[in-house]
């Protein structure tokens, strides 16, 4: 997400390295969903797999520092 003075834009990086704007809305129209935490008002709900991607990112942040049976975290 790109936070500007009056709007929030969502951009996705393509494999070639170029960023493409996929949606945008004013700050007043963007609110977090109470259940999933997905920002409403940007059209992100209609992107297939976006909720799963956000959940994976939250899990990585929450559990990324744990070790697994003798392995250490890569950080």
VENGIDA-V25212 format. One line per field, one symbol per residue. ss: DSSP state (H for helix, E for strand, - for the rest). phi: phi as a letter, one per 40 degrees, with the letter a starting at -180 (. if undefined). burial: 1 if it has 16 or more other ideal C-beta (glycine too) atoms within 10 Angstrom, else 0. A space follows every 10 residues. Layout:
BEGIN
ss->???
phi->???
burial->???
END
This chain:
BEGIN
ss->-EE---EEEE EEE-----EE EEEEEEHHH- EE------EE ---HHH---H HHHHHHHHHH HHH----E-- E----
phi->.bcbcbbbbb bbccdchccb cbaaacdccb bccccbgccc hbgcccccgc cccccccccc ccbcccbbfg cbccc
burial->0000000101 0000000000 0011100001 0000000010 1101000000 0000000000 0000000000 00000
END
